[in-house]
Amino acid sequence: MRLALVSGHSFPAGGAAVTRILAFAEAWVDAGHEVVIVLVTQPLAENATPPGVDAADRWRWVSIATATGRLPGGWRVDVGTRLGATLACLHHEAHLDAVWVVDRVPWTLHVCRRTGHRLRVPVVHELTEFLEVTDAGHLRAAVERRRMVAELRRLDGLLVISRALGAFADEVGIRHVLLTGPMVHLEDRSPPPADADEGDGDGDGDGLVVRIGYAGTISQAKDGVLDLVSAVAMLHAERPELRVELTVLGSGPDEQAVRDRAEALGIADLVELPGRLTPTALAEALTRFRVLTLPRPDSRQALGGFPTKLGLYLLSGRPVVATRTGDVDYYLEDGVNAYLVPSDDPAAFARALATVVDDPAGAEEVGQQGRQACADGRFAASRRVQEITPFLRTAAEARAASSSPEPQAPDAGRDA
């Protein structure tokens, strides 16, 4: 199958959405299919690929953005003209079997839908979080949500990342829904020996240093990073014989708050914020920690989404401590392939970290079982491709047989 994947994200800026797109693209190509990634906002030189993206030359990249990264003139007119024309050209040069839109802007989805249906090509979207999660809660955002739901109802299919989003789709009357779940590309990356992260970096391999890692958005509301600092401080206080070091990889709104919390708890010298890493560098860095952490709080975002970073954590072979939010315990089992604790409870998180320290052999086994959870298909992008391919084929057959380029939206359901 030949797929056009329309994205409003920036490559190689990274982030969960970019990681997920790249994992799917690699698995899609591995399965013998073809994908063209159409960039809405990121410019590219002619015949170029985004710099720093591994395997970028395995598929074609097309951009409708200008060299400055901004669309000239009225962006609605420009997207409507250039994106529609680009999809039409791609279809006429070689038949497109489907268009997959991963942009959250209703107008982009509208243009793709109208163009695809005119060409008798199915258009699908993947929903990775509730629509209200990223808006500011004002009137304009509410209007945009209603527009988004109206567009989703008219698509040929909707992919959802969690069971909660599947329930939302059913609630608002969206048809043809597929649960995709977590997605990571299984590269040939072997984890380091169990003692690879021990020692103080100066040749001392006595295991007195415990390196704890987190990667992602540095935000308390999204990922509970301040709770993580508190948990690390508790472990440090209870185990003074250990040097407990926390590395917070990424960027986000609470970077200074993390530093302030660490200072207030007396562990400023034990907390490091080195910034964001490229996907390749991040994958390598994760293997160097004793334990990887995800202290997500109980929130609407946690309920609807599924943390892409969790799949990357597990793939590293390192033991993972995470909170029970959303679908996490649907895929993982406490003490078997991860350590799962209640959300919003730094003390419980600290106790789980202590378990990793006290039982290194058991923690190593949990880490290996977590990696196996990826290898056996639960998190594998290759498995998602096997599920998505027939879904897209069915949508393509229905669209080709349609007597009208514009499907009728169902009356059932209500706006978000």
NORUR-V16495 format. One record per backbone hydrogen bond with DSSP energy under -1.0 kcal/mol. NH is the residue of the N-H (numbers start at 1). CO is the residue of the C=O. Records with the same first field share a line. If there is no record, write none. Layout:
BEGIN
NH->CO + CO
END
This chain:
BEGIN
3->34
4->98
5->36
6->100
7->38
19->15
20->16
21->17
22->18
23->19
24->20
25->21
26->22
27->23
28->24
29->25
30->26
31->27
32->29
33->28
34->1
36->3
37->60
38->5
39->62
40->7
48->45
53->50
56->53
58->55
60->35
62->37
64->39
69->66
78->74
79->75
80->76
81->77
82->78
83->79
85->81
86->82
87->83
88->84
89->85
90->86
91->87
92->88
93->89
94->90
97->2
98->2
99->122
100->4
101->124
102->6
109->105
110->106
111->107
112->108
113->109
114->110
115->111
116->112
117->113
118->114
119->115
121->116
124->99
125->157
126->101
127->159
133->130
142->138
143->139
144->140
145->141
146->142
147->143
148->144
149->145
150->146
151->147
152->148
153->149
154->151
155->152
156->123
158->176
159->125
160->178
161->127
166->162
167->163
168->164
169->165
170->166
171->167
172->168
174->169
178->158
180->160
184->379
187->185
189->187
196->193
198->195
200->204
210->243
212->245
213->291
214->247
216->249
218->251
219->217
223->219
224->220
228->224
229->225
230->226
231->227
232->228
233->229
234->230
235->231
236->232
237->233
238->234
239->235
242->239
243->208
245->210
246->270
247->212
248->272
249->214
250->275
254->218
255->252
258->254
259->255
260->256
261->257
262->258
263->259
264->260
265->261
266->263
267->262
270->267
272->246
282->278
283->279
284->280
285->281
286->282
288->285
289->286
290->211
291->211
292->319
293->213
294->321
303->299
304->300
305->301
310->307
312->308
313->309
314->310
315->311
316->312 + 313
317->314
321->292
322->339
323->294
324->341
325->323
328->325
330->327
331->327
332->328
335->338
336->333
337->333
339->320
341->322
349->345
350->346
351->347
352->348
353->349
354->350
355->351
356->352
357->353
358->354
359->355
363->359
364->360
365->361
366->362
367->363
368->364
369->365
370->366
371->367
372->368
373->369
375->371
376->372
377->374
381->184
384->380
385->381
386->382
387->383
388->384
389->385
392->388
393->389
394->390
395->391
396->392
397->393
398->394
399->395
400->396
401->397
END
